[in-house]
Amino acid sequence: MLKAVKLKCEYLENPIGIGETKPRFGWMIESDGQNVMQETFRVQVATDAGFDTVMWDTGTVNSSESVHVEYAGPALAPSTRYFYRVKITDNHGQESPWSDTGYFETAMFDVSQWKARFISPEDNDAGASSKGRLLRKEFTLDGEVAFARIYATALGMYELFINGSRVGDALLTPGWTAYKKRLQYQTYDVTDMLKKGANVVGASVGCGWYKGELAGWLGRRNIYGSRTALLFQMLVRYTDGREQLVISDQSWKAADSPILYSEIYHGETYDARLEQWGWDLPGFDDSLWESVQVIEQDMSVLTAQDGLPVRRQETFKPVSMFTTPKGERVIDFGQNMAGWVKFIVKGKAGDRVVLKHAEVLDAAGNFYTENLRSAKARIEYILKGGEAEIFEPHFTFQGFRYVMIEEFPGEPTVDAFTAVVIHSDMEQTGSFSCSNQLVNQLQHNILWGLKGNFVDVPTDCPQRDERLGWTGDAQVFIRTACYLMGTEPFFKKWLRDLKAEQLENGGVPFVIPDVLTGAMKNDKMVHDDHSSTGWGDAAVICPWTVYQCYGDRRILEEQYSSMKGWVEYIRSHAQNGVLWNTGFHFGDWLALDAKEGSYFGATPNDLVATAFYAYSTELLAKSAAVLGNKPDAEEYSQLHAAIVKAFQDEFFTPSGRLAVRTQTAHILVLMFGLVPEEHRARTVDTLIALLDENGGHLMTGFLGTPYFCHVLSRNGKLDAAYSLLLKDDYPSWLYQVKKGATTIWEHWDGIKPDGSMWSADMNSFNHYAYGAIGDWLYRVVAGLDTDPDVPGYKRILMRPQPGGELTHAQAEYMSVYGKAAIKWSIKGSNMIVDVIVPHNTTAHVTLPGASPETVSAEGVSFTACPGGAEAEIGSGIYRFSYPYVK
């Protein structure tokens, strides 16, 4: 049996509204065989589901490629659905039938197709307003509808309604991009929502990221503009072939919304008494509604949605309701999350529900909001009275575990409240567990750190007056993120914004989308507003990591000029082009070896900056080689060698001592290959000594921590790596777990051992950066990785490395080829290793402490290797067992 299954186009199943003119196809292979490799494929694309009109047929292609197969047929038409199917053969002589049919649908490819205009329901002086507004348009259809698509976006956020029903389930649309350079529009299939005769489209708009408050500590708003606006175009195709457009123009009407106030940081106030029943239905009297204003906008920035929409993902019921020592009525949902609270309430007109949100309780058990800084995180709902009313916010979200009920008519019960979790609509692809329950909770916390912060952009935190796309946080966490979720479309969109926001000289802003450049030069702490080492390096590290995890060359092609621009920016600012010892840097941010009262770690900036300069240059050279750019590959390889030599001359003494005696300095030089080989052992020994001097505890910050365990395990110190992982007193990952954390903290001591809080200035309890340890859990503890020379899990590396008295560990990962999995367990004196290798891939298995002659492995021949035994295997399910000697 052989079949191509789980067809995807641009990583999505049956997408509509894609902007790619040469979309790519992928599939997984289903077979009851073992050692299955695809030998040929054939893809057909047609304009009809029956494939009577085939417009592209690859013919039989001799290739094992089953992902990223690029469309190469005639030019695709805009606003058109295409169907595709796949047939394959394998290395066992089997031929599959045609796969089930998949489809994709194009968006609008050209700005000239837009006939709609941006319409605003607000006046020029609305910059200070955080009110919601409503828009509506009644229109008539005079035939049977065969196809209807809405293309819509907003300056601000919007929700759409057709004939009284919500259009789609995406939230916080159109999402957050570099609005002046890239504004996403969404595509909706509304064929079944329309009827012959009178119809109505309605829209609700709010200020969102566009004109609302951002970077709250700087007091900034109206960064992109001061008026909300809607752009709406609906294409209707009748069964008789006619077409009709419904567009946003000056004929629309506007009115105030029941949303009196909505801000991302501060929450929402909604007065249900102001609801106008039937406003989004035909026949409503809108004679008292106002005219809209057509406003001029650059239409060239419009782009079809290339990221993943934010959607509701799961819900939580309260685990308890209690009264704090201060007398506050508080609900505990048991999990720190990003989203909002949905509630049901009954009362009289004018009664209010007022909720406030928090992540933690203070040492006395009271509701704690000081770490939110200026963010009010407040929801107020004013009842219209009568029957039970259900409410959830529209244009805001909060980071919270606890909710304080400040007002509520009658006696609230836990049944009335439901927490709604939102994040970008990524599929969970990875799971990890082991015999240590604290580590399992750590893994849970890492996953929830991602969920709470991947809300359209990779934010630092979801709760306080910040929630920005900090580049440093994203680059240290991206490899872990790629295990946990299907992040390729998410990062594709964000990296396109990074490229768009990159300065002409190649500098990279601290946050993407960029709302800080030009606003932080007078900041006493920062003194600049772009291009810090470890932060700007996201321009290189992130696309390279996506390529490694998905085997996607296109992201390197798209981002190459940005990657090169960043390295050239550094070269232009570096001493003799090789030592970066100028400019502002966050450095090893929040390291514990910082001076009292400082956020900046003790590792000197010139060492950190030059180390990351070397790393980014090395990755750029590798990227050039992947893309076949030999001149650049040679140039940047030579530059990398020059940087390494200059680094060694500057920071190593002739006797081989690293001149900077910090944990992070030693971690970076070992991780990035900056140590003269003859001095590697001394450098590793000094790192161990630095650990011992701190009782086996880390002292590292944002840039040293992600690599700590990797450096130890790669340099013969696996026991030290496990010891570091399993520390459960302060400072450590498991200290947070034992303090009750359900996400990753910003500070190692966000809550101190005595229960008091670290400074409220910067103390997020949902801040994923230190969750980068998740990468080590997958790659080393479980032993599941991709071969860097054969990326995207086409060749899988399976090498468990037991330690720390763990008796078992396992990881699963849904790669683009299918599920890869490994589970090892120690039972008595035996090691059992179970693996799953997806079809159309191979795996290199290394068994620690094994000898070839003692491994029980039906049909697999092992050979000796340093530290154990190894074998190359094809797809299938395997079990290996052998006497295990640690």
Secondary structure, DSSP 4 states (H G I P E B T S, - for coil): -EEEEEEEETTBSS-EEE--SS-EEEEEEEES-SS--EEEEEEEEESSTT-SSEEEE---EE----S-EE--SSPPPTT-EEEEEEEEEETTS-B--PPPPEEEEE----GGG----EEESS-TT-TT----EEEEEEEEE-S-EEEEEEEEEEESEEEEEETTEE--S-BSTT----TTT-EEEEEEE-GGG--SEEEEEEEEEE-HHHHS-BSGGGTB--SS-SS-EEEEEEEEEETTS-EEEEE-STT-EEEE-SEEEEETTTEEEEEGGG--TTTTSTT---TTSEEPEEE---GGGEEE--SPPEEEEEEE--SEEEE-TT--EEEEEEEEEEEEEEEEE---TT-EEEEEEESEE-TTS-EE-GGGTT---EEEEE---SS-EEE--SS--EEEEEEEEEE-SS---GGGEEEEEEEE-PPB-EEEEES-HHHHHHHHHHHHHHHHHBSSSB-S-SSSS----BHHHHHHHHHHHHHHB--HHHHHHHHHHHHHHS-TTS--BSBSS---TTTSTT-TTT--SB--TTTTTHHHHHHHHHHHHH--HHHHHHHHHHHHHHHHHHHHHSBTTTB---S----SBT-TTSPTT-SB-SS-HHHHHHHHHHHHHHHHHHHHHHTT-HHHHHHHHHHHHHHHHHHHHHHB-TTS-BSS-SHHHHHHHHHTT-S-GGGHHHHHHHHHHHHHHTTT-----TTTGGGHHHHHHHTT-HHHHHHHHH--SSSSHHHHHHTT-SS--SSTTSB-TTSPBSPGGG--S--GGGGGHHHHIIIIII-EEE-TTSTTTTEEEE-----TT--EEEEEEEETTEEEEEEEEEETTEEEEEEEE-TT-EEEEEEET--GGG-B-TT---EEETTEEEEEE-SEEEEEEEE---
